Amino acid sequence: MIVTFGSINADLIFDVETLPTAGQTLMAKSLHTEPGGKGANQALAAALGGAEVHMVGAVGKDGLADIALQGLRRAVDVSLVARLDAPTGCASIHRDLDGGNEIVVAGGANLAVSSDLVDDALLDRASVVLLQMENDPRETARLIRRCHERQTLSILNLAPAYRLDAEVLSLCGLVVVNEDEAEAMAGWLGCGKTAAALAEATGTGVLRTLGSDGAELAWRGEHVSVPAVPCKVQDTTAAGDCFVGTFAAALDRGLPLADAMHRAAVAASLTCARKGSQESMPTAADVDAHASLVSG
């Protein structure tokens, strides 16, 4: 079973021909709303990947709350999602014709939620606790410490990049970063930006995603690299979250690290080939079918 402590947002997605430059006003080709937030995205990806998932977070009491929760309600236990007197988290996403994007997030209720909502009994049941950096960093650090004390595997997606104490990073079971986050982390720690260098500097596992160059992992004495799975890119918005959630679901099933990485790469590719955030994420059956084609 997977517990996700993380952000829950309503996404406002603007389709534009090209991304705006500083000071530029553009007319969007279309606008639609969709549930999002890194925490919710990863929780849904893990659930679609076959895991039992409990989402812990918060939304407001406003009109955006139902939009933010509608994707999770498909497959995730949301009984521990609080309703707070704060705005529901919201992201403004500009998406161009090539699938590139730029994103601005207002945290809202995500910044007010307490990690105390994850009680010890839930931690003891969990095989994995997924965390990101769109909540109050102090609450995220508290939960990482509690996971370490109870010997529950924590996976921290250090996104967006935020400088946590090296001691807190060392208590994580695994830290997941993309290329930009790895570079930032390397600067804080004074080391190289590869997964192996970051793992040595932190004393814990590191998974680094590399976009079209795949992903690499240094963890538990193993060094695993997987290539990206080619696709016609439509939208990269949720690819990283899909990778993390699918990887966590594979670990929950007890798959070897190399197999978990391969499934995550396939799922991320399928996500990139579709438009949207949560609506673009594949099911376990989708990944099974495509993984067999890729391996065959």
SVG drawing of the C-alpha trace seen along z (x, -y; Angstrom):
<svg xmlns="http://www.w3.org/2000/svg" viewBox="-18 -43 50 53">
<polyline fill="none" stroke="black" stroke-width="0.4" points="0.0,0.0 1.2,-3.5 0.6,-6.7 1.1,-10.0 1.5,-13.2 1.4,-15.9 -0.3,-18.7 -3.7,-18.6 -4.4,-21.3 -6.9,-22.5 -5.0,-23.0 -5.9,-25.8 -4.4,-24.7 -3.9,-27.3 -3.1,-26.0 -0.9,-28.4 1.1,-28.3 4.4,-29.3 5.2,-29.9 5.1,-33.6 8.2,-35.7 8.7,-38.2 6.1,-41.0 4.2,-39.3 0.4,-38.8 -0.9,-36.0 -4.3,-34.8 -4.7,-31.2 -6.2,-28.8 -8.2,-27.1 -8.6,-26.7 -9.7,-23.8 -9.5,-22.8 -8.2,-19.5 -7.2,-18.0 -3.5,-18.2 -0.8,-18.8 2.4,-16.7 1.1,-14.8 -2.3,-14.0 -0.7,-13.1 1.7,-10.7 -1.0,-9.1 -3.2,-8.5 -0.3,-7.2 0.5,-4.7 -3.2,-3.7 -3.5,-3.2 -0.3,-1.2 -2.1,1.3 -1.4,0.1 -3.7,-0.6 -3.1,-4.3 -4.2,-6.7 -3.9,-10.4 -3.2,-12.7 -3.4,-16.5 -5.8,-19.4 -8.1,-21.4 -10.2,-24.5 -13.9,-25.0 -14.1,-26.8 -15.3,-25.9 -12.0,-24.6 -11.9,-21.8 -14.2,-19.4 -12.1,-20.0 -8.9,-19.2 -10.3,-16.0 -12.2,-14.5 -9.3,-12.5 -8.3,-11.0 -11.8,-9.9 -11.4,-7.5 -9.0,-5.2 -7.5,-6.7 -8.7,-6.7 -9.3,-10.4 -10.7,-10.0 -7.7,-11.8 -7.9,-14.9 -8.8,-17.8 -11.0,-20.8 -9.4,-23.9 -10.3,-27.6 -7.7,-28.4 -7.9,-28.5 -7.5,-25.2 -4.1,-25.0 -4.1,-26.1 -1.6,-25.8 -1.6,-27.9 -0.1,-25.8 0.9,-27.2 1.3,-24.4 2.7,-25.0 2.2,-23.1 5.3,-21.0 4.2,-19.7 6.5,-22.0 5.1,-23.9 5.7,-26.4 3.8,-26.3 3.1,-28.7 1.6,-27.2 -0.2,-28.9 0.0,-26.5 -3.1,-27.6 -4.3,-24.8 -1.3,-22.6 0.9,-24.9 -1.4,-24.6 -1.8,-20.9 -0.2,-19.0 1.7,-15.7 0.0,-14.7 -2.9,-13.5 -0.6,-10.5 -0.9,-8.6 1.5,-5.9 -0.8,-3.0 -1.0,-4.2 2.8,-4.5 3.2,-1.0 0.9,0.4 2.6,-1.5 5.2,0.1 6.1,-3.4 5.4,-7.0 5.6,-9.4 6.4,-13.0 7.1,-16.1 8.0,-19.8 4.7,-21.5 3.7,-21.4 5.2,-23.2 8.8,-21.9 8.8,-21.6 5.9,-19.2 7.6,-17.2 10.8,-17.0 8.8,-15.9 7.2,-13.1 10.5,-12.0 11.9,-11.7 8.9,-9.7 9.2,-7.3 12.9,-6.8 12.1,-6.2 9.4,-3.6 11.6,-2.0 9.0,-2.9 10.4,-3.6 10.1,-7.2 10.5,-8.4 11.0,-12.2 10.5,-13.8 12.6,-17.0 10.3,-19.0 10.2,-21.9 13.9,-22.1 14.1,-23.2 17.2,-23.1 16.4,-20.7 19.1,-20.0 21.6,-17.3 20.7,-15.5 17.0,-15.3 17.9,-14.1 20.1,-11.4 17.0,-10.0 15.0,-9.5 14.8,-6.1 15.1,-7.5 15.4,-10.9 14.0,-11.5 15.2,-14.5 15.1,-15.6 18.1,-17.2 17.5,-20.7 16.8,-19.5 19.9,-17.3 22.0,-20.3 20.6,-22.4 21.1,-19.6 24.7,-19.1 25.4,-22.8 24.1,-22.6 26.1,-19.5 29.3,-20.4 29.3,-17.2 28.6,-15.9 25.1,-15.8 24.9,-12.1 22.8,-9.8 25.9,-8.0 27.5,-11.2 24.4,-12.5 23.8,-9.2 27.4,-9.2 27.0,-12.8 23.7,-12.1 24.2,-8.6 20.9,-7.5 19.5,-6.4 19.0,-8.8 17.0,-8.4 17.6,-11.0 15.3,-11.3 16.9,-12.6 14.0,-13.4 14.7,-12.0 17.9,-10.3 16.0,-8.1 16.7,-7.7 19.4,-6.5 19.3,-5.0 22.0,-4.5 20.4,-2.6 20.8,0.4 24.2,1.2 22.7,1.2 23.3,-1.2 20.4,-1.0 20.0,-3.0 17.0,-2.8 16.5,-4.6 13.5,-6.7 10.7,-5.0 10.3,-6.9 6.9,-8.6 5.3,-11.5 5.2,-14.1 1.9,-15.8 2.3,-17.1 5.1,-16.6 3.2,-18.1 2.6,-15.0 5.4,-12.7 7.7,-13.1 4.9,-12.5 3.7,-9.5 7.3,-8.1 7.5,-8.4 4.0,-7.0 4.5,-4.1 7.9,-3.3 6.5,-3.4 3.6,-1.0 6.2,1.4 8.2,1.4 4.9,2.0 4.5,5.1 8.0,6.2 9.4,5.9 13.2,5.7 14.6,2.2 15.4,2.6 11.9,3.8 10.4,1.0 12.5,-1.6 11.4,-0.1 7.7,-0.2 8.1,-3.8 9.8,-4.8 7.1,-3.1 4.3,-4.9 6.0,-8.3 6.2,-7.8 2.6,-6.9 1.8,-10.0 3.8,-12.3 2.0,-10.9 -1.4,-12.2 -2.6,-15.6 -3.4,-16.6 -2.2,-15.9 -4.1,-13.2 -6.2,-12.3 -3.1,-11.4 -1.9,-8.7 -2.0,-5.1 -3.4,-2.1 -1.3,1.0 -2.8,2.8 -1.7,0.0 1.8,0.3 1.8,4.1 0.8,4.0 3.3,1.4 6.1,2.8 5.8,6.1 6.0,4.4 9.1,2.4 10.9,5.4 9.9,7.6"/>
</svg>
